[in-house]
Amino acid sequence: MKSIFLCTATLVATLLFSACSKNDSATPQSGDVLFINACTNVPFVDVKLNGTITTSTLQFLTATTSYQRFTGGNVTFFKSGADSILSKGEAADLRSHYSCILGGSLTDPSISFITDDLTPPHGNDSIKIRFINLSPDSLRLNCFANNILLSSNVNCFPGTNSTEFHVIKGGTMPVLMQDNSLPSKNALLMNQYLPAGHIYTVLFTGSNTGSVFYRLSVITNI
């Protein structure tokens, strides 16, 4: 499983996705970023890259329609219609595609960055799928698609809470994430259509306490 790097609202994390070069005059590499709003009780967010708004009113549990080119610097999430900063982070010298996820809640937001392997799935009938546990509860989740166990004991957020991409056959299928020790703590999409040729990320959000209970959402990376 891949590690997600966390940046709280009061701490700016610098994420270096490649080794530093001794040649200071080298041109920084650019990357491509997909923004995802998974922050509980924040229905819409705006995103700024280096002080410029590039995404407006990004709805809860949705992603930007495409990856955006980014050469490094500051990423800041704002609650739409307000000037208050939810969370911000810094990324530099990027060399890949990656997702930038606003997680947590309105009172305790956080940013996480995770690299995205966008290599097409092998086979005309295949998809690639991964799972991310964004719940604040202390759950270790088993992840299923089409009744196949793909990953086990995916930690709660923050931590090693993202799986690798798995290649399976596309189509209509159940998608399930459930706690390893208490299977009743789960979220299920009974008949999720995942057409072949695409890459998907499944988000597990919500909590056993409060008004937002466990749920699954599917993001199409490409």
Beta strands, then each sheet from edge to edge (+ up, - down):
strand 1: 5-8
strand 2: 14-16
strand 3: 31-37
strand 4: 44-49
strand 5: 52-59
strand 6: 62-63
strand 7: 68-70
strand 8: 72-79
strand 9: 85-92
strand 10: 97-104
strand 11: 109-116
strand 12: 126-133
strand 13: 141-145
strand 14: 148-154
strand 15: 166-169
strand 16: 171-179
strand 17: 186-194
strand 18: 199-205
strand 19: 215-220
sheet 1: 1+ 11- 10+ 3+ 6-
sheet 2: 1+ 11- 10+ 3+ 7-
sheet 3: 2+ 9+ 8- 4+ 5-
sheet 4: 15+ 12- 18- 19+
sheet 5: 14+ 13- 16+ 17-
end
